[in-house]
Amino acid sequence: MVNQILEFMHYYTTEILSEAKIFKDYHGTKSGIDVKDIQLAIASKSFNSFTRPLPISTMKTISYEKNLN
């Protein structure tokens, strides 16, 4: 279990830093990766990688229909 967590963290960190480097290179005038590049990389990665919960209205509709049966 610990090895899997370490492997995930290594992969995730490497991906984030690679994305941050791409954003830094896109800017062109900066000499290194800064916090804004890393924040943008994390936001970009989480937007495409992780699922979001359903809206509350959808959950209420589902629970209402489920409770009727």
Secondary structure, 3 states (H helix, E strand, C coil): CHHHHHHHHHHHHHHHHHHHHHHHHHHCCCCCCCHHHHHHHHHHHHHHHCCCCCCHHHHHHHHHHHHHC
